[in-house]
């Protein structure tokens, strides 16, 4: 891959708000070139989405998250894609992954309460024909989300002046 | 009753003759100030990579708290020898040609003391790190200054060096990549200097602590030039490349006679470098390349950003090719480096270091470390831009 494109993507992955002017200064390209490259990366689907990682706990919005592990039976002529598509369309489902190991599929679900999540799993997921069993793990605390640490990191005090 | 005494009369003349440090003055100026942004810090703003810290913790858990050989842990010296052979084809014997020290600062001090006799001259190339002149004075030597200028991108030329060499010249202290200018040396220019060094039978003390922070090119160690290995002691350390400043670990590589002589001083002053830091350094050499390169890439981005920023506010700034300092020219504002830096601190709360602190050749410039967050760099440039505009009014 073009080294410059990798640079631009790295910058945007760390800070989606970085402006074309700022990225231009960091990469040595012109702001116009950056805008064009980003537009192309969006168009071709390399850049899928821009999102914000929020620590909802800090504003007292207590969402409940759960990781659900599923064992599934595949239908004739249907791969995992079909069951994954069935599941990821529910807005409660935040992520869906195919796993190796004891379980086939792992999903993350968000609800307003434990009851919400429990009902959703019992009524919408466990009842799917292909689902053999579910195992629900409620998330007690999230320390790191998508590479971002969700608590105040201990700041290291540097001297304001040194040799 | 016994008479009172004046303790200052006991202070040695050599210490009294050391010029006061301009950076120390800035330590005092910023103490107590709040909400300042600092570009004055000569250390990485990264924390030592976790895998290195983890090895230090593990070694403490195992109870590795003893002295080591005066020369340093054999495993560390082996690893250093392997690293420099792989990197530059330099062949140093880990048993007799490598000494592990407490930071490059100690390595510098004992290298100068091991080489310089009272009255001998040592050439110091400026602008440069503030410790070189005092080290020479404390060893009883006489520092002779050779200046570099922005006309040559602060690189040393043989023409500039030649007039400073006399029959009393014993050694020359080099520092590339350079603190504060960020200048590096290209091999061609180094070869001319090497010829001069050999012709005049000089010794080279080469502080290459910023070796790994070189952008868009490969560092050339002075000792890798033909015929220079035995007349050069290379000083280096882990502070800058691996963000290990507080662990205080450096090393020297050179001919057995020089390294042995340095060890003779080291064994009676430091005895040995701390074992915990040495264990961390082994890990850094074995597995730290990826993290180090990540930090260098990040410095490189900030470097482009800060250089562009300075030029956009009218402070002409060349492209530093090494270390993590930008050295913008402020001479056009009509203020001296010190006045500019002091007023900038007072009026805009941005800390920079005046260039003259690093020798007269640095007058008219500021040292700005871009080992700071992009956000801080952006804000500093905005504030400096406002300051420059206000000066024009």
Interface residues (C-beta under 8 A of the other chain):
Chain A: X7 X11 X22 X25 X26 X27 X28 X156 X158 X159 X160 X161 X162 X163
Chain B: X23 X26 X27 X30 X33 X36 X38 X40 X41 X42 X43 X45 X47 X129 X130 X131 X179 X301 X302 X304 X305 X308 X309 X351 X353 X374 X378
